[in-house]
Amino acid sequence: MTVLVVQGALTLGATLLEDVLRGEALSAMTSTGGVLIIAIALKLLDLKDVKVGNFLPALVLAPALAGLVSLL
């Protein structure tokens, strides 16, 4: 039941942000997510101890900075 509520909330939240995340902002968020996935892989393979949680704010900051740069 809890998984259904959390994933449902994430899905509904994503549909609300669908119009906001376009173009450069979506590309920035996608590339940031890719870097985080690589960091998780490095941690799982015991190659490098990366503190992935420290990079989670980048998922919000990267699209915001991309939007700010596109306004200039």
N, CA, C and O atoms as a Tinker XYZ file with bonds, in Angstrom:
   288  protein
     1  N      0.813000   -1.193000    0.000000    73     2
     2  CA     0.000000    0.000000    0.000000    64     1     3
     3  C      0.862000    1.264000    0.000000    63     2     4     5
     4  O      0.555000    2.220000   -0.713000    81     3
     5  N      1.924000    1.277000    0.784000    73     3     6
     6  CA     2.781000    2.456000    0.857000    64     5     7
     7  C      3.466000    2.733000   -0.475000    63     6     8     9
     8  O      3.571000    3.889000   -0.885000    81     7
     9  N      3.931000    1.689000   -1.153000    73     7    10
    10  CA     4.593000    1.866000   -2.445000    64     9    11
    11  C      3.617000    2.464000   -3.458000    63    10    12    13
    12  O      3.989000    3.321000   -4.259000    81    11
    13  N      2.386000    2.011000   -3.413000    73    11    14
    14  CA     1.369000    2.539000   -4.330000    64    13    15
    15  C      1.153000    4.033000   -4.100000    63    14    16    17
    16  O      1.032000    4.795000   -5.059000    81    15
    17  N      1.105000    4.446000   -2.862000    73    15    18
    18  CA     0.879000    5.860000   -2.547000    64    17    19
    19  C      2.075000    6.711000   -2.979000    63    18    20    21
    20  O      1.901000    7.771000   -3.581000    81    19
    21  N      3.286000    6.245000   -2.673000    73    19    22
    22  CA     4.484000    7.016000   -3.023000    64    21    23
    23  C      4.655000    7.108000   -4.533000    63    22    24    25
    24  O      4.883000    8.193000   -5.067000    81    23
    25  N      4.547000    5.984000   -5.219000    73    23    26
    26  CA     4.722000    6.015000   -6.672000    64    25    27
    27  C      3.587000    6.761000   -7.361000    63    26    28    29
    28  O      3.806000    7.416000   -8.380000    81    27
    29  N      2.394000    6.669000   -6.826000    73    27    30
    30  CA     1.274000    7.434000   -7.370000    64    29    31
    31  C      1.492000    8.926000   -7.211000    63    30    32    33
    32  O      1.200000    9.701000   -8.122000    81    31
    33  N      2.009000    9.336000   -6.043000    73    31    34
    34  CA     2.287000   10.753000   -5.816000    64    33    35
    35  C      3.389000   11.246000   -6.739000    63    34    36    37
    36  O      3.310000   12.359000   -7.258000    81    35
    37  N      4.409000   10.435000   -6.948000    73    35    38
    38  CA     5.480000   10.825000   -7.865000    64    37    39
    39  C      4.968000   10.964000   -9.296000    63    38    40    41
    40  O      5.360000   11.885000  -10.012000    81    39
    41  N      4.106000   10.063000   -9.705000    73    39    42
    42  CA     3.551000   10.118000  -11.051000    64    41    43
    43  C      2.675000   11.350000  -11.233000    63    42    44    45
    44  O      2.766000   12.035000  -12.252000    81    43
    45  N      1.832000   11.630000  -10.253000    73    43    46
    46  CA     0.986000   12.823000  -10.341000    64    45    47
    47  C      1.813000   14.095000  -10.306000    63    46    48    49
    48  O      1.507000   15.055000  -11.013000    81    47
    49  N      2.858000   14.111000   -9.490000    73    47    50
    50  CA     3.746000   15.269000   -9.445000    64    49    51
    51  C      4.470000   15.482000  -10.763000    63    50    52    53
    52  O      4.676000   16.617000  -11.192000    81    51
    53  N      4.854000   14.392000  -11.400000    73    51    54
    54  CA     5.549000   14.494000  -12.680000    64    53    55
    55  C      4.629000   15.042000  -13.770000    63    54    56    57
    56  O      5.075000   15.795000  -14.636000    81    55
    57  N      3.368000   14.674000  -13.733000    73    55    58
    58  CA     2.443000   15.209000  -14.739000    64    57    59
    59  C      2.207000   16.700000  -14.525000    63    58    60    61
    60  O      1.940000   17.426000  -15.484000    81    59
    61  N      2.302000   17.165000  -13.285000    73    59    62
    62  CA     2.152000   18.600000  -13.030000    64    61    63
    63  C      3.354000   19.388000  -13.533000    63    62    64    65
    64  O      3.211000   20.537000  -13.950000    81    63
    65  N      4.533000   18.784000  -13.499000    73    63    66
    66  CA     5.754000   19.457000  -13.938000    64    65    67
    67  C      6.048000   19.254000  -15.426000    63    66    68    69
    68  O      7.066000   19.728000  -15.930000    81    67
    69  N      5.168000   18.558000  -16.119000    73    67    70
    70  CA     5.400000   18.236000  -17.526000    64    69    71
    71  C      5.566000   19.493000  -18.383000    63    70    72    73
    72  O      6.398000   19.521000  -19.290000    81    71
    73  N      4.786000   20.516000  -18.102000    73    71    74
    74  CA     4.865000   21.747000  -18.893000    64    73    75
    75  C      6.056000   22.614000  -18.505000    63    74    76    77
    76  O      6.524000   23.417000  -19.312000    81    75
    77  N      6.548000   22.462000  -17.286000    73    75    78
    78  CA     7.658000   23.284000  -16.806000    64    77    79
    79  C      8.986000   22.784000  -17.344000    63    78    80    81
    80  O      9.831000   23.580000  -17.754000    81    79
    81  N      9.176000   21.475000  -17.346000    73    79    82
    82  CA    10.455000   20.888000  -17.764000    64    81    83
    83  C     10.440000   20.601000  -19.260000    63    82    84    85
    84  O      9.957000   19.561000  -19.707000    81    83
    85  N     10.968000   21.524000  -20.001000    73    83    86
    86  CA    11.087000   21.359000  -21.455000    64    85    87
    87  C     12.436000   21.866000  -21.898000    63    86    88    89
    88  O     13.049000   22.675000  -21.201000    81    87
    89  N     12.901000   21.422000  -23.012000    73    87    90
    90  CA    14.123000   21.930000  -23.622000    64    89    91
    91  C     15.356000   21.742000  -22.775000    63    90    92    93
    92  O     15.697000   20.632000  -22.367000    81    91
    93  N     16.016000   22.856000  -22.520000    73    91    94
    94  CA    17.293000   22.820000  -21.801000    64    93    95
    95  C     17.128000   22.321000  -20.367000    63    94    96    97
    96  O     18.001000   21.621000  -19.854000    81    95
    97  N     16.019000   22.673000  -19.716000    73    95    98
    98  CA    15.805000   22.238000  -18.329000    64    97    99
    99  C     15.668000   20.724000  -18.251000    63    98   100   101
   100  O     16.204000   20.095000  -17.338000    81    99
   101  N     14.957000   20.143000  -19.198000    73    99   102
   102  CA    14.802000   18.693000  -19.217000    64   101   103
   103  C     16.133000   18.009000  -19.521000    63   102   104   105
   104  O     16.447000   16.971000  -18.938000    81   103
   105  N     16.904000   18.580000  -20.422000    73   103   106
   106  CA    18.226000   18.021000  -20.733000    64   105   107
   107  C     19.163000   18.097000  -19.533000    63   106   108   109
   108  O     19.931000   17.168000  -19.282000    81   107
   109  N     19.102000   19.197000  -18.794000    73   107   110
   110  CA    19.942000   19.351000  -17.602000    64   109   111
   111  C     19.564000   18.328000  -16.536000    63   110   112   113
   112  O     20.437000   17.746000  -15.893000    81   111
   113  N     18.277000   18.112000  -16.350000    73   111   114
   114  CA    17.835000   17.140000  -15.346000    64   113   115
   115  C     18.192000   15.717000  -15.772000    63   114   116   117
   116  O     18.589000   14.906000  -14.936000    81   115
   117  N     18.056000   15.410000  -17.044000    73   115   118
   118  CA    18.386000   14.080000  -17.542000    64   117   119
   119  C     19.879000   13.801000  -17.410000    63   118   120   121
   120  O     20.270000   12.708000  -17.000000    81   119
   121  N     20.706000   14.767000  -17.749000    73   119   122
   122  CA    22.155000   14.551000  -17.645000    64   121   123
   123  C     22.595000   14.457000  -16.186000    63   122   124   125
   124  O     23.500000   13.686000  -15.865000    81   123
   125  N     21.973000   15.225000  -15.304000    73   123   126
   126  CA    22.289000   15.128000  -13.884000    64   125   127
   127  C     21.907000   13.757000  -13.342000    63   126   128   129
   128  O     22.652000   13.162000  -12.563000    81   127
   129  N     20.762000   13.265000  -13.749000    73   127   130
   130  CA    20.343000   11.919000  -13.340000    64   129   131
   131  C     21.294000   10.850000  -13.850000    63   130   132   133
   132  O     21.560000    9.870000  -13.154000    81   131
   133  N     21.806000   11.032000  -15.058000    73   131   134
   134  CA    22.774000   10.080000  -15.603000    64   133   135
   135  C     24.061000   10.040000  -14.806000    63   134   136   137
   136  O     24.625000    8.972000  -14.570000    81   135
   137  N     24.524000   11.214000  -14.392000    73   135   138
   138  CA    25.739000   11.280000  -13.568000    64   137   139
   139  C     25.498000   10.595000  -12.229000    63   138   140   141
   140  O     26.375000    9.896000  -11.722000    81   139
   141  N     24.311000   10.793000  -11.650000    73   139   142
   142  CA    23.990000   10.136000  -10.384000    64   141   143
   143  C     23.932000    8.617000  -10.539000    63   142   144   145
   144  O     24.357000    7.892000   -9.640000    81   143
   145  N     23.424000    8.136000  -11.644000    73   143   146
   146  CA    23.380000    6.691000  -11.888000    64   145   147
   147  C     24.793000    6.130000  -12.015000    63   146   148   149
   148  O     25.071000    5.039000  -11.518000    81   147
   149  N     25.684000    6.859000  -12.673000    73   147   150
   150  CA    27.081000    6.426000  -12.767000    64   149   151
   151  C     27.718000    6.383000  -11.385000    63   150   152   153
   152  O     28.474000    5.462000  -11.075000    81   151
   153  N     27.415000    7.378000  -10.555000    73   151   154
   154  CA    27.955000    7.400000   -9.188000    64   153   155
   155  C     27.441000    6.217000   -8.376000    63   154   156   157
   156  O     28.192000    5.626000   -7.600000    81   155
   157  N     26.169000    5.868000   -8.547000    73   155   158
   158  CA    25.615000    4.704000   -7.854000    64   157   159
   159  C     26.306000    3.430000   -8.322000    63   158   160   161
   160  O     26.584000    2.539000   -7.518000    81   159
   161  N     26.584000    3.341000   -9.621000    73   159   162
   162  CA    27.277000    2.168000  -10.142000    64   161   163
   163  C     28.682000    2.047000   -9.571000    63   162   164   165
   164  O     29.122000    0.952000   -9.221000    81   163
   165  N     29.380000    3.165000   -9.479000    73   163   166
   166  CA    30.727000    3.143000   -8.888000    64   165   167
   167  C     30.692000    2.687000   -7.443000    63   166   168   169
   168  O     31.576000    1.961000   -6.989000    81   167
   169  N     29.671000    3.114000   -6.727000    73   167   170
   170  CA    29.531000    2.719000   -5.330000    64   169   171
   171  C     29.189000    1.229000   -5.210000    63   170   172   173
   172  O     29.730000    0.536000   -4.348000    81   171
   173  N     28.302000    0.741000   -6.065000    73   171   174
   174  CA    27.921000   -0.669000   -6.013000    64   173   175
   175  C     29.069000   -1.600000   -6.398000    63   174   176   177
   176  O     29.169000   -2.716000   -5.887000    81   175
   177  N     29.925000   -1.139000   -7.294000    73   175   178
   178  CA    31.065000   -1.950000   -7.720000    64   177   179
   179  C     32.259000   -1.821000   -6.786000    63   178   180   181
   180  O     33.305000   -2.425000   -7.027000    81   179
   181  N     32.110000   -1.035000   -5.717000    73   179   182
   182  CA    33.189000   -0.793000   -4.748000    64   181   183
   183  C     34.441000   -0.213000   -5.403000    63   182   184   185
   184  O     35.560000   -0.500000   -4.977000    81   183
   185  N     34.252000    0.595000   -6.426000    73   183   186
   186  CA    35.382000    1.261000   -7.064000    64   185   187
   187  C     35.670000    2.605000   -6.413000    63   186   188   189
   188  O     36.828000    3.006000   -6.296000    81   187
   189  N     34.623000    3.300000   -5.990000    73   187   190
   190  CA    34.758000    4.624000   -5.389000    64   189   191
   191  C     33.584000    4.827000   -4.443000    63   190   192   193
   192  O     32.440000    4.538000   -4.795000    81   191
   193  N     33.864000    5.324000   -3.246000    73   191   194
   194  CA    32.798000    5.576000   -2.287000    64   193   195
   195  C     32.246000    6.985000   -2.516000    63   194   196   197
   196  O     32.759000    7.963000   -1.971000    81   195
   197  N     31.202000    7.068000   -3.323000    73   195   198
   198  CA    30.593000    8.343000   -3.677000    64   197   199
   199  C     29.373000    8.543000   -2.782000    63   198   200   201
   200  O     28.534000    7.651000   -2.662000    81   199
   201  N     29.280000    9.698000   -2.166000    73   199   202
   202  CA    28.120000   10.050000   -1.343000    64   201   203
   203  C     27.044000   10.620000   -2.268000    63   202   204   205
   204  O     26.962000   11.832000   -2.466000    81   203
   205  N     26.232000    9.743000   -2.825000    73   203   206
   206  CA    25.250000   10.128000   -3.838000    64   205   207
   207  C     24.201000   11.072000   -3.253000    63   206   208   209
   208  O     23.717000   11.962000   -3.952000    81   207
   209  N     23.850000   10.893000   -1.999000    73   207   210
   210  CA    22.847000   11.758000   -1.373000    64   209   211
   211  C     23.240000   13.216000   -1.357000    63   210   212   213
   212  O     22.378000   14.095000   -1.368000    81   211
   213  N     24.538000   13.484000   -1.330000    73   211   214
   214  CA    25.000000   14.874000   -1.340000    64   213   215
   215  C     24.725000   15.560000   -2.679000    63   214   216   217
   216  O     24.692000   16.788000   -2.752000    81   215
   217  N     24.528000   14.772000   -3.731000    73   215   218
   218  CA    24.314000   15.331000   -5.056000    64   217   219
   219  C     22.833000   15.447000   -5.432000    63   218   220   221
   220  O     22.512000   15.933000   -6.516000    81   219
   221  N     21.930000   15.005000   -4.550000    73   219   222
   222  CA    20.507000   15.066000   -4.871000    64   221   223
   223  C     19.984000   16.488000   -5.108000    63   222   224   225
   224  O     19.109000   16.659000   -5.957000    81   223
   225  N     20.468000   17.508000   -4.409000    73   223   226
   226  CA    19.985000   18.863000   -4.727000    64   225   227
   227  C     20.285000   19.295000   -6.160000    63   226   228   229
   228  O     19.640000   20.207000   -6.677000    81   227
   229  N     21.248000   18.657000   -6.799000    73   227   230
   230  CA    21.564000   18.997000   -8.188000    64   229   231
   231  C     20.398000   18.686000   -9.123000    63   230   232   233
   232  O     20.289000   19.287000  -10.192000    81   231
   233  N     19.526000   17.757000   -8.735000    73   231   234
   234  CA    18.360000   17.450000   -9.567000    64   233   235
   235  C     17.389000   18.628000   -9.635000    63   234   236   237
   236  O     16.614000   18.743000  -10.584000    81   235
   237  N     17.432000   19.489000   -8.642000    73   235   238
   238  CA    16.590000   20.691000   -8.647000    64   237   239
   239  C     17.365000   21.883000   -9.195000    63   238   240   241
   240  O     16.827000   22.689000   -9.953000    81   239
   241  N     18.634000   21.987000   -8.806000    73   239   242
   242  CA    19.429000   23.152000   -9.193000    64   241   243
   243  C     19.785000   23.169000  -10.678000    63   242   244   245
   244  O     19.801000   24.239000  -11.286000    81   243
   245  N     20.067000   22.020000  -11.271000    73   243   246
   246  CA    20.472000   21.988000  -12.681000    64   245   247
   247  C     19.383000   22.522000  -13.609000    63   246   248   249
   248  O     19.684000   23.366000  -14.453000    81   247
   249  N     18.125000   22.068000  -13.493000    73   247   250
   250  CA    17.095000   22.661000  -14.364000    64   249   251
   251  C     16.837000   24.133000  -14.057000    63   250   252   253
   252  O     16.543000   24.918000  -14.959000    81   251
   253  N     16.947000   24.507000  -12.776000    73   251   254
   254  CA    16.724000   25.915000  -12.422000    64   253   255
   255  C     17.806000   26.799000  -13.035000    63   254   256   257
   256  O     17.506000   27.871000  -13.560000    81   255
   257  N     19.049000   26.362000  -12.972000    73   255   258
   258  CA    20.130000   27.132000  -13.581000    64   257   259
   259  C     19.991000   27.177000  -15.109000    63   258   260   261
   260  O     20.270000   28.205000  -15.727000    81   259
   261  N     19.569000   26.083000  -15.707000    73   259   262
   262  CA    19.379000   26.064000  -17.159000    64   261   263
   263  C     18.274000   27.038000  -17.559000    63   262   264   265
   264  O     18.391000   27.732000  -18.569000    81   263
   265  N     17.210000   27.090000  -16.772000    73   263   266
   266  CA    16.136000   28.053000  -17.055000    64   265   267
   267  C     16.603000   29.481000  -16.872000    63   266   268   269
   268  O     16.233000   30.361000  -17.649000    81   267
   269  N     17.410000   29.717000  -15.857000    73   267   270
   270  CA    17.928000   31.053000  -15.604000    64   269   271
   271  C     18.859000   31.500000  -16.731000    63   270   272   273
   272  O     18.798000   32.652000  -17.161000    81   271
   273  N     19.705000   30.615000  -17.205000    73   271   274
   274  CA    20.624000   30.953000  -18.303000    64   273   275
   275  C     19.843000   31.202000  -19.589000    63   274   276   277
   276  O     20.215000   32.071000  -20.377000    81   275
   277  N     18.765000   30.451000  -19.810000    73   275   278
   278  CA    18.011000   30.649000  -21.043000    64   277   279
   279  C     17.272000   31.995000  -21.042000    63   278   280   281
   280  O     16.940000   32.523000  -22.103000    81   279
   281  N     17.016000   32.549000  -19.843000    73   279   282
   282  CA    16.384000   33.861000  -19.771000    64   281   283
   283  C     17.356000   34.989000  -20.135000    63   282   284   285
   284  O     16.937000   36.051000  -20.595000    81   283
   285  N     18.638000   34.754000  -19.928000    73   283   286
   286  CA    19.644000   35.786000  -20.234000    64   285   287
   287  C     19.937000   35.763000  -21.673000    63   286   288
   288  O     20.757000   36.549000  -22.149000    81   287
